[in-house]
Amino acid sequence: MKPLHPMNRRTFLQLSTAGTAWSALQYHPFTLAAETPLRVGLVGTGWYGKSSLFRLLQIEPVEVISLCDVDQRMLAEAGEMVAERQRSKRRPRLYGDFRRMLAEKDLDVVMVSTPDHWHALIALAAMQAGADVYLEKPTGVDAVESHALLTAARKYGRVVQVNTQRRSTPHLSEAVETIVRAGKLGKIGLVEMCCYWHMRNRDTLATAPDTAPPEHLDYEMWTGPAPLRPYCKIVHPRGWRAFMEYSNGILGDMCVHMLDMVRWMLGLGWPQRVASAGGILMDSSSRANITDTQTATFDFGDLPVLWQHRAWGDMPDAKYPWAATLYGDKGTLKASVFTYDFAPRGSGGKAAHGEALLEYDRYPEDRTEKDLERHCAAPMRRHWRNFLEARRTRGRPVADIEEAHISSVSCILANLSLQLGRSLTWDPATHTCVGDAEANRLLRRPYRAPWVHPEPGTV
């Protein structure tokens, strides 16, 4: 890790103010070791960071002692919300730089809920600081980043749970047990995955011109290792996935969930080959540089798994806008975050249906929490319980870094296939594309100085 980058005046004042206040109020959660709760820190206090953290606070008496964000307004608001929700009612320490937060070396668990281009560096630093990690997907914006995280988790003996929480979704677990593993699909010959939501930003240069960043946002630090684009209102908050500089587009955002779900359901490892086609075919006037139309094929040998997204037009099945369909010779299973439907082939079987579990009776606050994806609340609580149990046993959680690494890199390879215009054959033993030097060079994105790209051999 490089030394601290040169800070602008606003960042220095923010960090100095926070540091002075908290040096006077040293944090001591409890004195008896047996009573000490898990000490938790969150980097990235936006939408999903808070959603995930608040589910943890619902089920476990942890103490959130640190919050970090480059948006000082968002950070202050999160501090008040956490103080209101956690049992101690204490306001966490607030940081504008994750390195200062981790330098305290007093965290058991670090949540990383930043934009994708920051996932690898922060998660790696958290592991090196002695913490287990709860990480939003993907595991990196390039394949080498992701491999470095997996290597670090094993080297340092850290438990890393990635928030691909389909693996902890009650109605999907039911479908796996009662339909897939019960053999009701028969031999599965094809899987189709999709996302037809119009989720690509449509702003143009006229509606989202370049401007100065807001005073409360340290845009230099927000950008970090990514290319420094001119700021516009799309970028922050929540709009950054419109740009490939910070993400892997809709495929990296939405396909990674469905592909991970399918791999879990069917016990699949790495795809042997990945191919993709598409581009910006319908909306070239928007500022977004991610695809509006894309297909991908993940070849698992005797099972092709297909993906398609369109950020325009009608969807074939309004009940399953973001979903996977498993086709077997005995029946078909449609599965999404909201529901599943099994249709047997012929008259010999029995149809089945399942819905997302809502636990309003136990957690009535789920009804009113701002921006909460209510169908995801129960899965996130179960995901956290699985992580906490893995921490207790020092075992592997259900969405262990290795599983998430496979799903994340598979999607990264699909985008590289689209970029290069050819299919890629993957060798998981060497983490390289077979016989394709150009593709292998693209497995590592360039980093903006002074940030240094993590490498599996040196983490």
Phi, psi and omega in degrees: 000133180286162174298168179304137179287158178300132184260144172284172187296321182296316179298317182299316181294321180297312182292321181296318180298313180297317182295320180295315182299319186273344171290333178280336181240074182298139188271120176227092185302306181212162181262328182274126183301322183295337183260355185289121177283167174300135180263121189242140173232146180238129172250116184102092189260026180279206188309297188282333176300313179291319179303314180293314183297319182293332174291322176297317181296337178288333191244348187215136181282057178282166174242115176278108186257346183216138172230144181222136175198150178274352175261105187292330178291314179296321181296314180297319178297317179298322179300318179292321181293320179294316179301324179292326187267328185278155190298324182287340184065015178277145176275127180296160169294147183242134183228148173260355182221122183298333181293325177290322178296313183288336180295341176293333179053043181235021184249134173274323183227134174241125173267135177242109184230038180274175165304156191303325186292350178258350189306310189294309184298318183287317179298319178298314180297324178295317178297317180293337178274001174100010184258152164278160193230136171245110195243133171289151175285158355278177181281355177174165175267353171221166189290326181289320173307310184298316179297322179297322178295315178301314180300317181294319180300318180287320181297316184266359179067035182269148171270123180233114176254127177260141189280048168271076195278008170301330179292347179241019183272119188304313184290332176285322174299321176298316179297320179299313185287315189270345183239300186293303184286341175281357176080014185286343176275343186072213177282125181270123184251349183197142172231133176242130178241154184203161164213120182244011176292146179274071190257006178273133182298136183253004180297144177252178177299329180289322183269343179221070180287163174294136179219174170289145176296153176296153184299330184277359181248124172275090188290330176300313180288324176304317182289319176053235185282354182279165174299144182273095176279154169302142181285141167216166189295342180297322193299314189216135357269153167075355184261000188298337180292356174288349186236132181292343177298334185244358189204189171239031174069195182296323179297316179287339180271314190253322179294325182301324178292312183291320178296318178297320178298314180296317179298319178295314182300321188254000179068039183268148175260234180279143167290149179281321180222150179227134177222149181208152177214158178139207180152201173268093189255342187235338189222073182277353182275343181284161179283340181300139178247014173271162183291148171260350180215126181202139171240154177212147176238123175254112187265110178259033179088266180266011180220109172278133177243117189254148176232145171213134167229147174223128178262032182201164174075183181275159177258145182297326182222105184297339179283338182231071181284334179224106196195175171227140176240122180257119182258118176241167180283352176250349181174175183232137178240124171255134184220138176215180178290344183262328191194173167217155176220129175249129177239113178288153177272127182085193186258003186277340185254182182237129178294155179219153183214143177219153181235157176300139179278126174246128187248048182296334180294325181267330184229072184298338179295342177299332183295327190245353183296129182298131173070002179291130169282099192297328178289345180264352185296310179298314176301321180293321177298317179293325177297318178295317179299320178296318178298315181297322177293320177297323176297319182296319184267350188060036177260192181263129177285171185295327177248053179305153182309326182292318178296316179293326176300314180299312182294318181294312183291327176301320178288323175300318178296324178297317178294324176293322176299317177298315181298320184271340180077027178205160178285156181237134175259126189255135175249102183293340180291323181254353184054048178221160173274127187294124174063030183221086183296324181295315178298320181295327176294328182278357177290348182234116177282147174291144178256146175278133179297148006268011182288142185243129182296130177290145180235139180304327184280350187230010183291000000 
